[in-house]
């Protein structure tokens, strides 16, 4: 099974905004989708390209 990093890389190479997490079956947004949003949404997203700047300390995975 490909790693999450590999799935994310492949999705981005194909200019996709999402991929399916193989363990949970959930749809995951790629960093490309987040960049289109224009800023951190504060939801501690897995591939946040903004460094989770709007995530409260309580939920910040960094």
N, C-alpha and C positions, 0 to 999 in steps of 0.2 A: 504494500500500500504506500503511495507517495506521501511524503511529509506535508504538513500544512504549508511550510515555506516553499516547497516545490510546487504545490497546487497554486499558491498565490503567484509565484513567478510565472508559471505557464499561463495563468489567466491574464496577467498583465501583458505578457508578450503577445497575446491574442486580442489585446485591447478590450477585454471583458471587464464588466463592472462587478461581477459576482462569481463565486464558485460554491460548490456544495462541500460542507465539512463532512468528511467520510465517517466520522464517529457519531455525530449527532444528527446528520441529515439536514442541518440548518443551512440556509443561504447566508454566505459571508460576503460583505462588501470588500472589494479590493481597494488598495490605496488610490487607484485611478478614480473610483467612484467618490472617494472622500475629497480628492483634489477638485472635482467638479463642484462639490458643495461649497468650497471656498474658505471654510474655517472648521475648527474643531467643534463638534456638536456636544461634547461633554459626556458622551455615553461610554467612554472607555473602549472604543472599538479596537478590534484586534490589529488592524493594519493602519492605524491613524498616522498620517504623514505630518501631523502638526504637533507631535510630541505630547498629546493628551493635555494641552494647555488649559482647557476648560473643564477638566475632570477634577472633582473635589479630591482632596488628599485621601479621603476614606475609600474611594473607588479607583484611585490611580494605580494601574498595574506596573508602572515604571519604577 
